[in-house]
Amino acid sequence: MWKLLTNAKIYNPELIEDTDVLIVGRSIAALGRNFRLPDYVEGEVIDLQGKIIVPGFIDAHVHICGGGGEAGPSSRTPEIQLSELTRGGITTVVGCLGTDSISRSMTELLVKAKALEEEGITTFVYSGAYQVPMRSLLPTLQEDLVLIEKVIGAGEIAISDHRSAQPQIAELEHLAAEARVGGMLGGKAGVVHLHLGEGKRGLQPIWTILEHTEIPITQFVPTHINRTHSLLQDGIQFLLAGGHIDFTAGCDDFPIDLKVPAVLAMLNQRQILNDRITVTSDGNGSMPQYNEAGVLIGMGVGLVEVLWRDVRESVLHYGLPLEVGLRTITSNVANVLRLINKGSIRIGYDADLVALDESLQVQDVWALGKCMVSNKQPKVWGTFEKRANFFN
């Protein structure tokens, strides 16, 4: 079926003159104005007068098969469900493991990614977890990158954190080299997605690798850069040196100047908010709170809905231009991770679209041309969500 979305304001993520989007199958077939469907095709016309169409959001850090476990078995977080993602406007997700790679496995992660894709969205995964040496699906990370389509890099590898394996520089060098060559051979980004804790070393292990090897700075994507003030400053230097940095949304217990809306506004004011900056949710991962002695004193769980919530707040309350905020969760992510036909509204790209209302709330979502959410209500449910909703 052809779908014609009409009369909308379109950001691709920049504002463009077109008002209509023609979807044929899974792809964007045409952009323009005053389109009409030909009489010989079966189609649907959807009038989006007063709404804004933007690219589907890409969340590149979600614990799709669950995470947590730092407080024992009962603190393991559950698998994410399809509608949790789609209601948040997320049409592409990258799954990862975290602290627990004992009761969670790469096999489980890959199968969950395939399940979500069967249910209607696009998925990828990182190979590995906090620990180094890392656990891959095949004997080596290179083999994962070359032979397993969904694997796009290594992660999340923990450094400067009391929960990490305290990897030696040589181990991180070898991991980065494997990721680089595996990415080259597999035609993928092959990034090393780094979890940064509150440790005093910050990004120093990576600076050391860059100083003593030929591995380029773009091979690394450190996340949680807004965790502390010192780490944020270290991350800004990393950015200015040509690196990628990723901020974590939903950190409601952080000081206000470390929360995503304020950080994005600050970087934009300094004119350094460029295409190497991304935002992720850390959705479905645990959010443990430790005291200075490293004792667990609290536990929460990340929600993917905070991805757009925080970017939206940066636009509405901090004056960030909409297109600038959108890039951090659409085109920037697609470019950093080399996700083909994602992150923009262009002819030939996947028909991953989000319709926002005048207050920038998510109203409708299409993933690969299929309507997943309409008027804020899911139209497509995950396999076991269907059963739950049937009984409710």
Beta strands, then each sheet from edge to edge (+ up, - down):
strand 1: 2-6
strand 2: 9-10
strand 3: 20-24
strand 4: 27-32
strand 5: 43-47
strand 6: 52-55
strand 7: 57-62
strand 8: 90-95
strand 9: 122-127
strand 10: 151-159
strand 11: 191-196
strand 12: 220-223
strand 13: 245-248
strand 14: 277-280
strand 15: 286-290
strand 16: 296-301
strand 17: 353-356
strand 18: 362-367
strand 19: 370-374
strand 20: 377-378
sheet 1: 4+ 3- 1+ 5+
sheet 2: 2+ 6+ 17- 18+ 19- 20+
sheet 3: 7+ 8+ 9+ 10+ 11+ 12+
sheet 4: 13+ 14+
sheet 5: 15+ 16-
end
